[in-house]
Each structure stands twice: as C-alpha cells, then as structure tokens.
Amino acid sequence: MSVNYCIFPIAALRNAPYNLVRLELIQFKIRAHNVRGWGDYSDPNTSGVTVKTEPDQMAVPTNGPLTDEYRIDVFWTALATPQNGDSDIISYNL
C-alpha cells in the first residue's frame, strides 16, 4: 500500500518548537521509504504553502428591524483577510 500524503496540523507549526507566524512560508522536505530503507530527502519547497490561522472572533451580531416575537432578523459583519485567517469562510453558525 502506498501513502502519497501526510496530515500535519497547522496548529503544531504555530506552536513550539516551530513558532511560525501567519503568512510565513512553510518549507518542507520529503523522502521515500520502502523495504530497503529510506531514500534521500528532497530539496525544500520554495513556494505555495503558507501558515494560515483560525478566523478571529466575530463581532456581536445585532437585531435587525424585522425582529419580532416570531422571527429574529440578524446582521453581522463578514470577516475578511486577515481576520478570516487568510482562508475563505465556508460557513457561519448562529
């Protein structure tokens, strides 16, 4: 069985011992392993992957003018870069 990927939590890169900061380039090298052992490491990557973060805390939403005893009209300000952690927001939970 061949595994062509690995999963490394971005939070681990932001904490010790790496302490990478937002938008810092993540450089990595890889090497292969088979029954005969480990191969040499590749050269490090030079582009394409940067540190991203979780979105900032949202501002407190406000009641809209259509709020009544049967419905809640809610307004909020969508997060934009850099408050969105430099990633697209894919959903909001109310």
Beta strands, then each sheet from edge to edge (+ up, - down):
strand 1: 33-34
strand 2: 37-38
strand 3: 62-63
strand 4: 74-75
sheet 1: 1+ 2-
sheet 2: 3+ 4-
end
